Amino acid sequence: MQRKYNEKQVHELLYQALETERGGIKIYSTALKAAVNDDLKKEWQGYLEETKTHETVLTNVFKQLGLDTETSSPGRAVVAHIGESLVQAIEMALKDGTADAAQLVAGECVVLAETKDHMNWELIGHVAKHSSGETSKVLKQAFEAVEQDEDHHLYHTTGWTRELWIQSLGFPAVLPPPEEVKQVETAIGASRAEHAREKML
């Protein structure tokens, strides 16, 4: 069922989404400095390139909808602040901790950033599905181009960070994580992969 939506708040979502992608580029660039595991480094390098593509996809959405990519809002400022804080957290860990500890902090910061990013795109998909006209068409195209990447980024990095933590605690870990091995792309798949980890040791 199509409903009349709050256009101002949809624009706010897009401003925050663009800011999240821009922050994500900085976070991945910094996280790569902390990656010790070669497979994880390769994974994050791919995510960095995909995040740059997502920023381009959103920039095109702004052009198509006649929005200014540099419009500021209080919510957008908060998103920028959180992104900078995550970059600073990784830099702090690189400066003050061991290489393995810094890698764990980087993993956690990526999971935090990707949680917001994933939710942004779920909401963009919701607007696309429940609206009509040009906005719906433009957002649907963007959502379909990005959705699978976003699922991958969140669930796989969560798996990496969990397994690296388990390893650091002195227990056997599954590396690459089950999410990676099973090519998880959904929340249900991620849950199943985590439950299957004991059999993969």
Secondary structure, 3 states (H helix, E strand, C coil): CCCCCCHHHHHHHHHHHHHHHHHHHHHHHHHHHHCCCHHHHHHHHHHHHHHHHHHHHHHHHHHHHCCCCCCCCHHHHHHHHHHHHHHHHHHHHHHHCCHHHHHHHHHHHHHHHHHHHHHHHHHHHHHHHHCCHHHHHHHHHHHHHHHHHHHHHHHHHHHHHHHHHHHHCCCCCCCCCHHHHCCCCCHHHHHHHHHCHHHHC
